[in-house]
Amino acid sequence: MYYPGHPDGTYQMANRVEVFDPPNTISWEPGNEDGDGTVSFPGWIWRYDLTPAGPSNSTVTLTYDWSAVPHPIRGHIAFPPFPPEHLENSLAHLAEQLDATTAGARD
């Protein structure tokens, strides 16, 4: 992954799926390698909930939940760690991926 606000810019993530209920919900907890081969999950969760909004549309709700993050980590990482536009970009990227998948299925 790449995020200009990350100390290294480019970094790798491990994602643990928390909820997978197609086509309604997917959520995951991002983690990273601790340097010794183990992966830690600091506690924040990303979640997409999709609700039908017509024959070929959905309404997507993105939730970014920090409620399980321990206080020492909250003190180390400023909240929110990125601007609201980052969440908007996530939704836009999801829409692009779905459009590309749908276009490929029609070809």
WOZI-V951243 format. One record per residue. N is the residue number from 1. BURIAL is 1 if it has 9 or more other ideal C-beta (glycine too) atoms within 8 Angstrom, else 0. D_LAST is the distance of its C-alpha to the last C-alpha in Angstrom with 1 decimal. Layout:
# WOZI-V951243
n->[N N]
burial->[BURIAL BURIAL]
d_last->[D_LAST D_LAST]
This chain:
# WOZI-V951243
n->[1 2 3 4 5 6 7 8 9 10 11 12 13 14 15 16 17 18 19 20 21 22 23 24 25 26 27 28 29 30 31 32 33 34 35 36 37 38 39 40 41 42 43 44 45 46 47 48 49 50 51 52 53 54 55 56 57 58 59 60 61 62 63 64 65 66 67 68 69 70 71 72 73 74 75 76 77 78 79 80 81 82 83 84 85 86 87 88 89 90 91 92 93 94 95 96 97 98 99 100 101 102 103 104 105 106 107]
burial->[0 0 0 0 0 1 0 0 0 0 1 0 0 1 0 0 0 0 0 0 0 0 0 0 1 1 1 1 1 1 1 1 0 0 0 0 0 0 0 0 1 1 1 1 1 1 1 1 1 1 1 0 0 0 0 0 0 0 0 1 0 1 1 1 0 1 0 0 1 0 0 0 1 1 0 0 0 0 0 0 0 0 0 0 0 0 1 0 0 1 1 0 0 1 1 0 0 0 0 0 0 0 0 0 0 0 0]
d_last->[30.0 31.6 33.7 36.3 38.8 38.8 41.9 40.0 36.9 34.6 35.0 33.5 33.1 33.1 31.6 32.9 30.8 33.1 31.0 27.6 26.9 23.2 21.9 25.2 26.8 26.8 29.8 31.1 34.3 34.1 36.7 37.9 39.9 43.6 44.4 45.8 42.6 42.7 40.2 41.5 39.9 41.8 40.8 38.2 35.1 31.7 30.1 27.1 27.6 24.8 25.9 23.7 24.1 22.5 19.6 16.9 19.4 21.7 24.9 25.4 28.9 29.6 32.9 34.7 37.8 40.8 43.2 43.6 44.3 47.9 50.3 50.9 47.2 47.1 50.1 48.4 45.0 45.3 43.5 41.0 40.0 37.6 37.2 35.4 32.8 31.7 30.7 28.9 27.0 26.1 24.6 22.7 21.3 20.2 18.5 16.7 15.6 14.4 12.5 10.8 10.2 8.9 6.5 5.3 5.6 3.8 0.0]
